[in-house]
Amino acid sequence: MKTVKRELQDGVEIGGKLAREFEMREATAGDMFDAEALAPADKQVAYHGALISRQLVRLGDMPGPIDFDIIRRLTPVDFGILYAAQQELEALGKPPSNNDDAGTT
């Protein structure tokens, strides 16, 4: 399973320590089901936040999954960093497209 390691700009306090470094893995179907239990899929920001909470392998020293309430405390900039990592992992998991025969029948 693919993972990415990045750093948040502002960080979030967890247990009296500022957490900035994170590691995120690809989502599984189970992560998606768990995220929907926390936030309906039609509420895109909340759903992606809930999915991120399941995908985080680590945030600072805290192992994942990360409590959704911690994700809710992030600054918009840091949420954007996590969302970008989530989208990067989603793209890495997709098979390459074959456009060699585009437009032919």
One Martini backbone bead per residue (centre of mass of N, CA, C, O) as a GRO file, in nm:
protein
  105
    1MET     BB    1   0.096   0.037   0.023
    2LYS     BB    2   0.071   0.360  -0.023
    3THR     BB    3   0.272   0.645   0.082
    4VAL     BB    4   0.290   0.965   0.253
    5LYS     BB    5   0.518   1.234   0.343
    6ARG     BB    6   0.457   1.520   0.550
    7GLU     BB    7   0.389   1.877   0.622
    8LEU     BB    8   0.262   2.100   0.819
    9GLN     BB    9   0.238   2.434   0.875
   10ASP     BB   10   0.091   2.463   1.173
   11GLY     BB   11  -0.052   2.250   1.315
   12VAL     BB   12  -0.134   2.030   1.602
   13GLU     BB   13  -0.249   1.972   1.912
   14ILE     BB   14  -0.108   1.682   2.093
   15GLY     BB   15  -0.053   1.629   2.407
   16GLY     BB   16   0.117   1.918   2.416
   17LYS     BB   17   0.194   1.880   2.109
   18LEU     BB   18   0.324   1.967   1.803
   19ALA     BB   19   0.183   1.859   1.500
   20ARG     BB   20   0.322   1.803   1.157
   21GLU     BB   21   0.384   1.529   1.090
   22PHE     BB   22   0.294   1.294   0.820
   23GLU     BB   23   0.114   0.987   0.739
   24MET     BB   24  -0.026   0.849   0.435
   25ARG     BB   25  -0.268   0.636   0.297
   26GLU     BB   26  -0.446   0.455   0.127
   27ALA     BB   27  -0.759   0.386   0.060
   28THR     BB   28  -1.029   0.201   0.168
   29ALA     BB   29  -1.337   0.080   0.180
   30GLY     BB   30  -1.349   0.089   0.490
   31ASP     BB   31  -1.284   0.389   0.513
   32MET     BB   32  -1.537   0.484   0.361
   33PHE     BB   33  -1.744   0.366   0.555
   34ASP     BB   34  -1.642   0.512   0.809
   35ALA     BB   35  -1.677   0.800   0.699
   36GLU     BB   36  -1.989   0.782   0.654
   37ALA     BB   37  -2.048   0.748   0.964
   38LEU     BB   38  -1.941   1.051   1.021
   39ALA     BB   39  -1.996   1.148   0.707
   40PRO     BB   40  -2.159   1.237   0.450
   41ALA     BB   41  -2.087   1.226   0.111
   42ASP     BB   42  -2.252   1.505   0.047
   43LYS     BB   43  -2.030   1.616   0.258
   44GLN     BB   44  -1.730   1.671   0.142
   45VAL     BB   45  -1.555   1.790   0.369
   46ALA     BB   46  -1.634   1.593   0.594
   47TYR     BB   47  -1.572   1.332   0.447
   48HIS     BB   48  -1.269   1.387   0.391
   49GLY     BB   49  -1.196   1.420   0.687
   50ALA     BB   50  -1.280   1.133   0.771
   51LEU     BB   51  -1.093   0.988   0.572
   52ILE     BB   52  -0.828   1.104   0.671
   53SER     BB   53  -0.848   0.987   0.960
   54ARG     BB   54  -0.811   0.691   0.841
   55GLN     BB   55  -0.538   0.734   0.661
   56LEU     BB   56  -0.373   0.797   0.897
   57VAL     BB   57  -0.080   0.670   1.034
   58ARG     BB   58   0.037   0.965   1.116
   59LEU     BB   59   0.048   1.231   1.380
   60GLY     BB   60   0.323   1.271   1.467
   61ASP     BB   61   0.309   1.050   1.746
   62MET     BB   62   0.032   0.961   1.639
   63PRO     BB   63  -0.146   0.701   1.571
   64GLY     BB   64  -0.348   0.554   1.365
   65PRO     BB   65  -0.623   0.657   1.377
   66ILE     BB   66  -0.772   0.974   1.376
   67ASP     BB   67  -0.946   1.183   1.534
   68PHE     BB   68  -1.185   1.387   1.405
   69ASP     BB   69  -1.144   1.628   1.607
   70ILE     BB   70  -0.857   1.691   1.510
   71ILE     BB   71  -0.926   1.765   1.220
   72ARG     BB   72  -1.122   2.005   1.303
   73ARG     BB   73  -0.860   2.183   1.422
   74LEU     BB   74  -0.761   2.262   1.166
   75THR     BB   75  -0.643   2.442   0.937
   76PRO     BB   76  -0.712   2.513   0.617
   77VAL     BB   77  -0.425   2.468   0.518
   78ASP     BB   78  -0.382   2.183   0.645
   79PHE     BB   79  -0.622   2.051   0.512
   80GLY     BB   80  -0.514   2.098   0.223
   81ILE     BB   81  -0.264   1.919   0.255
   82LEU     BB   82  -0.419   1.656   0.312
   83TYR     BB   83  -0.595   1.661   0.058
   84ALA     BB   84  -0.360   1.650  -0.145
   85ALA     BB   85  -0.253   1.377  -0.047
   86GLN     BB   86  -0.510   1.221  -0.106
   87GLN     BB   87  -0.512   1.280  -0.415
   88GLU     BB   88  -0.237   1.157  -0.475
   89LEU     BB   89  -0.308   0.868  -0.385
   90GLU     BB   90  -0.539   0.828  -0.580
   91ALA     BB   91  -0.367   0.860  -0.839
   92LEU     BB   92  -0.161   0.627  -0.775
   93GLY     BB   93  -0.401   0.397  -0.778
   94LYS     BB   94  -0.430   0.444  -1.070
   95PRO     BB   95  -0.442   0.346  -1.371
   96PRO     BB   96  -0.316   0.390  -1.656
   97SER     BB   97  -0.388   0.548  -1.934
   98ASN     BB   98  -0.510   0.459  -2.270
   99ASN     BB   99  -0.464   0.687  -2.554
  100ASP     BB  100  -0.370   0.549  -2.825
  101ASP     BB  101  -0.697   0.485  -2.925
  102ALA     BB  102  -0.816   0.750  -2.957
  103GLY     BB  103  -1.093   0.772  -3.180
  104THR     BB  104  -1.136   0.473  -3.223
  105THR     BB  105  -1.329   0.172  -3.365
   0.00000   0.00000   0.00000
